[in-house]
Amino acid sequence: MPGPIPEPRYRLVDADLLHRLMARTGTGCGISVRQLAAASGVSHGTIDNLVQGRIKTARPDVAHQICRAIGVDLLILWAPTGRAVPLEEAHEASPHLRLAS
């Protein structure tokens, strides 16, 4: 009998993009790792690890909370993974959005 189905994850498209979006959120203001943690309800360690590229995936609720807090659509920052898009190929399936510096 197969084991439990793993929870779907989202793969961060680009850690640099997250950092740039934090510098200028949907409100036009910057937000620090700790401020984003407080606004999203996600631990500052998780956000710091995402920004630094140490972790590359998150649960759907975490991905949604981060995007809501900085004011961007989910698919700007995240690529869904799963059966059709394996975790290791998720970054290739989603276009990279580059913002002007």
C-alpha positions as CSV (number, residue, x, y, z in Angstrom):
1,M,0.0,0.0,0.0
2,P,1.4,3.4,-0.9
3,G,2.4,5.8,1.9
4,P,0.7,9.1,2.5
5,I,0.7,11.7,-0.3
6,P,3.2,14.3,0.5
7,E,2.0,17.8,1.1
8,P,2.4,20.0,-2.1
9,R,5.1,22.6,-1.9
10,Y,6.0,25.8,-3.7
11,R,9.5,26.4,-5.0
12,L,10.9,29.9,-4.6
13,V,11.6,31.1,-8.2
14,D,14.4,33.5,-7.2
15,A,15.7,34.4,-3.8
16,D,17.1,37.7,-5.2
17,L,13.6,38.6,-6.5
18,L,12.2,38.1,-3.0
19,H,14.9,40.4,-1.6
20,R,14.2,43.0,-4.2
21,L,10.4,42.9,-3.6
22,M,11.0,43.3,0.1
23,A,12.9,46.5,-0.7
24,R,9.8,47.9,-2.3
25,T,6.6,46.2,-1.4
26,G,3.1,46.7,-2.8
27,T,2.8,49.8,-0.6
28,G,6.0,51.3,-2.0
29,C,7.9,50.9,1.3
30,G,10.6,48.4,2.2
31,I,10.2,45.6,4.7
32,S,12.8,43.8,6.8
33,V,13.0,40.1,7.4
34,R,11.7,40.6,10.9
35,Q,8.9,42.9,9.7
36,L,7.9,40.4,7.0
37,A,7.9,37.7,9.6
38,A,5.6,39.7,11.9
39,A,3.3,40.7,9.0
40,S,3.0,37.2,7.5
41,G,3.1,35.1,10.6
42,V,6.1,33.1,9.2
43,S,9.2,32.7,11.4
44,H,12.0,35.2,10.7
45,G,14.4,32.2,10.4
46,T,12.3,30.8,7.6
47,I,12.2,34.1,5.8
48,D,15.9,34.7,6.3
49,N,16.7,31.2,4.9
50,L,14.5,31.9,1.9
51,V,16.1,35.3,1.2
52,Q,19.6,33.8,1.6
53,G,18.8,30.8,-0.6
54,R,19.4,28.2,2.1
55,I,15.9,26.8,1.6
56,K,14.1,26.8,-1.7
57,T,10.6,25.5,-0.9
58,A,7.7,26.3,1.4
59,R,4.3,25.0,2.3
60,P,1.4,26.6,0.4
61,D,0.2,28.6,3.4
62,V,3.7,30.0,4.0
63,A,4.0,31.0,0.3
64,H,0.6,32.7,0.3
65,Q,1.3,34.5,3.6
66,I,4.6,36.0,2.4
67,C,3.0,37.2,-0.9
68,R,0.1,38.7,0.9
69,A,2.4,40.6,3.2
70,I,4.5,42.1,0.5
71,G,1.6,42.6,-1.9
72,V,2.5,40.4,-4.9
73,D,0.7,37.6,-6.7
74,L,1.8,34.1,-5.7
75,L,3.1,33.0,-9.1
76,I,5.5,36.0,-9.2
77,L,7.6,34.4,-6.5
78,W,6.6,30.8,-6.4
79,A,6.2,27.8,-8.7
80,P,3.9,25.0,-7.6
81,T,5.5,21.5,-7.4
82,G,3.8,18.2,-7.6
83,R,3.2,15.3,-10.0
84,A,3.2,17.5,-13.1
85,V,6.1,19.7,-12.0
86,P,8.6,17.7,-9.9
87,L,10.3,19.6,-7.1
88,E,13.7,19.7,-8.8
89,E,12.2,21.0,-12.1
90,A,9.8,23.6,-10.7
91,H,12.2,26.5,-11.4
92,E,12.4,25.5,-15.1
93,A,8.6,25.4,-15.5
94,S,8.0,28.9,-14.2
95,P,9.2,32.0,-16.1
96,H,11.7,34.2,-14.2
97,L,10.4,37.6,-13.7
98,R,13.3,40.2,-13.4
99,L,12.8,43.6,-11.9
100,A,14.9,46.6,-12.8
101,S,17.3,47.4,-10.1
